[in-house]
């Protein structure tokens, strides 16, 4: 067990993820403040308007209420359509893409910054909703999700760093160990994501990190298949 390497990787990835998490909190707080400011402006405008002079209004006959469902007699009747944001294609900012690429397992388990997280995820367990702009209640929930997500990142990288798949990798072939490769990709991605105007370039470094996670998850399966194949060949050789 290489606990020093685990602590080092956990610290690096926490340092990478913390600015991204804080930037998303600042974005949500700014949206909440803008929404509250708009409500206050509309309330002030309504309060300073002079009262209208009374006038005689003759009520007109009310029209028939429109149908909400189509019928054979009126096939072009109005239909009520419900808007569900969960099925929409979401364009993630570069900061979220960096966290996705660098901490994919923790991201999938927490569903951090997702619009409609599933019930089994950390965000779903804590009661996150798809309300936008956020309110003070939803912001308090989001802070708890952020804290849990940061804890999952630290635990994930401590375990992966303490038990590396490749023992004592050479510096000439550092890319052969997935943990080192993902870390090397995450650091410049974080630096680029913090610079306005060039933050889009952070996606270029996050993509190899995401692919490395799929390679890392597939490597144990490949090792298991190779081990099972060698066992079958050894038994056939022994019986021949």
HUHU-V836840 format. One record per pair of residues at least 12 apart in sequence whose C-alpha atoms are under 10 Angstrom apart, sorted by the first residue. I is the first residue (numbers start at 1). GAP is how many residues later the second one is. Records with the same first field share a line. If there is no record, write none. Layout:
# HUHU-V836840
I: GAP + GAP
This chain:
# HUHU-V836840
1: 158 + 160 + 161 + 162 + 163
2: 156 + 157 + 158 + 159 + 160 + 161 + 162 + 165
3: 155 + 156 + 157 + 158 + 159 + 160
4: 154 + 157 + 158
5: 152 + 153 + 154 + 155 + 156 + 157 + 158 + 159
6: 148 + 149 + 150 + 151 + 152 + 153 + 154 + 155 + 156 + 157 + 158
7: 147 + 148 + 150 + 151 + 152 + 154 + 155
8: 149 + 150 + 153 + 154
9: 144 + 145 + 147 + 148 + 149 + 150 + 151 + 152 + 153 + 170 + 171 + 174
10: 140 + 141 + 143 + 144 + 145 + 146 + 147 + 148 + 149 + 150 + 151
11: 142 + 143 + 146 + 147
12: 142 + 145 + 171 + 174 + 175
13: 86 + 89 + 90 + 137 + 140 + 141 + 143 + 144 + 169 + 170 + 173 + 174 + 177
14: 89 + 136 + 137 + 138 + 139 + 140 + 143
15: 135 + 172 + 175
16: 82 + 83 + 86 + 87 + 167 + 170 + 171 + 172 + 173 + 174 + 175
17: 78 + 79 + 81 + 82 + 83 + 85 + 86 + 132 + 133 + 136 + 169 + 170 + 173
18: 81 + 128 + 129 + 132 + 172
19: 76 + 171 + 172 + 174 + 175
20: 74 + 75 + 76 + 77 + 78 + 79 + 170 + 173 + 174
21: 74 + 75 + 78 + 91 + 92 + 122 + 125 + 126 + 128 + 129
22: 73 + 121 + 124
23: 72 + 73 + 171
24: 69 + 71 + 72 + 89 + 122
25: 88 + 114 + 117 + 118 + 121
28: 104 + 105 + 106 + 107 + 110 + 111 + 114
29: 104 + 105 + 106 + 107 + 110
30: 103 + 104
31: 101 + 102 + 103 + 104
32: 100 + 101 + 102 + 103 + 104 + 107
33: 100 + 101 + 102 + 103
34: 99
35: 97 + 98 + 99 + 100
36: 97 + 99
66: 12 + 13
67: 12 + 13
68: 12 + 13
84: 32 + 46
85: 30 + 31 + 45 + 46
86: 28 + 29 + 30 + 31 + 44
87: 28 + 29
88: 27
90: 24 + 25
92: 21 + 22
93: 100 + 106 + 107 + 110
94: 95 + 96 + 98 + 99 + 100 + 104 + 105 + 106 + 107 + 108 + 109 + 110 + 112
95: 94 + 95 + 97 + 98 + 99 + 104 + 105 + 107 + 108 + 111
96: 16 + 17 + 18 + 97 + 107 + 110
97: 92 + 96 + 103 + 105 + 106 + 107 + 108 + 109 + 110 + 113
98: 87 + 88 + 89 + 90 + 91 + 92 + 94 + 95 + 104 + 105 + 106 + 107 + 108 + 109 + 111 + 112
99: 13 + 54 + 87 + 90 + 91 + 107 + 110 + 111
100: 12 + 106 + 107 + 109 + 110
101: 81 + 84 + 85 + 88 + 102 + 104 + 105 + 106 + 107 + 108 + 109 + 110 + 111 + 112
102: 51 + 77 + 80 + 81 + 82 + 83 + 84 + 85 + 87 + 88 + 103 + 104 + 105 + 106 + 107 + 108 + 110 + 111
103: 46 + 49 + 50 + 51 + 53 + 54 + 79 + 80 + 83 + 106 + 107 + 110
104: 49 + 105 + 106 + 109 + 110
105: 47 + 48 + 51 + 108 + 112
106: 16 + 42 + 43 + 44 + 45 + 46 + 47 + 48 + 49 + 50 + 51
107: 14 + 15 + 42 + 43 + 45 + 46
108: 13 + 14
109: 12 + 13 + 14 + 40 + 43
110: 12 + 13 + 14 + 15 + 35 + 36 + 38 + 39 + 40 + 42
111: 12 + 13 + 34 + 38
112: 12 + 16 + 30 + 33 + 34 + 36 + 37
113: 15 + 29 + 32 + 33
114: 14 + 15 + 16
115: 13 + 14 + 15 + 16 + 17
116: 12 + 13 + 14 + 15
117: 12 + 13
122: 22 + 23 + 24 + 26 + 27
123: 18 + 19 + 21 + 22 + 23 + 25 + 26
124: 21
125: 20
126: 15 + 16 + 18 + 19 + 22
127: 14 + 15 + 18
128: 12 + 13 + 14 + 17
129: 12 + 13
157: 22
160: 18 + 19
161: 18 + 19
164: 13 + 14 + 15 + 16
165: 12 + 13 + 14 + 51 + 54 + 55
166: 12 + 13
175: 37
177: 35 + 39
178: 31 + 33 + 34 + 35 + 36 + 37 + 38 + 39 + 41
179: 30 + 33 + 34 + 37
181: 27 + 28 + 31 + 32
182: 23 + 24 + 25 + 26 + 27 + 28 + 29 + 30 + 31
183: 26
184: 21 + 25
185: 17 + 19 + 20 + 21 + 22 + 23 + 24 + 25 + 27
186: 16 + 19 + 20 + 21 + 22 + 23
187: 15 + 18 + 19
188: 13 + 14 + 16 + 17 + 18
189: 12 + 13 + 14 + 15 + 16 + 17 + 18 + 20
190: 12 + 13 + 15 + 16
192: 13
